[in-house]
Amino acid sequence: MYTKILSAAMLAGMLSFAAGAANAQSARERANVIVPESSQASYDSIGYAPAVEIDGVIYVSGVVAFLEGEGSYEERYARGFETALRRIDAILHEAGASLDDVVKITSFHTDLRAQGMIAVEVRKRVMKLPHPAWTAVGTPALFPREGQTEIEVIAHKPTPE
C-alpha cells in the first residue's frame, strides 16, 4: 500500500511539475533581443539576434572583422579588428552597456599566428583595464568567406549607483 501511495504522490508531483514547466517562459521568451536598426534585415533573413540580454547578462553574437583599406596585411587587419570591436560597442550601447562591461571575449581567427598579437594590441588600445577573459581559437573558415576573425562577447549590464 505504501508503494502505491508513494507512486501516486510521485506521479502527482511529476504532473504538477510538467504543468508548471509548460506554462513557464523559456529563457529566450524572457530575454530582451537586441537588434540595432542596421541589423534588422539580417535578423529577419538569417534568423539570428545580434545580442540577447537576460538577467543583466548580454550575449553578443559573433561580429566579423574584415581587412580594411590600403596598406600591409597587418595595417588592414588592425583596422578591421577595431571596426568589429566598435560594432560590438554599438550593439552593447543598444542594451545599455559598453565595451567596459565585457567580461569574456571569444575570437575565431582564420590565421591565428598572423592575427593574434595584432588583435591583442588593438583590443588593449580600444578597451581599458582590467582585461576581460579571452579565448582565441584558430578556425579554417568563417561565414562570410572574406571574414578574417569573428568576435563574440559576454557583458554584464552596469549596476546603477
Beta strands, then each sheet from edge to edge (+ up, - down):
strand 1: 32-34
strand 2: 51-54
strand 3: 57-65
strand 4: 102-109
strand 5: 133-138
strand 6: 149-156
sheet 1: 1+ 2- 3+ 6- 4+ 5+
end
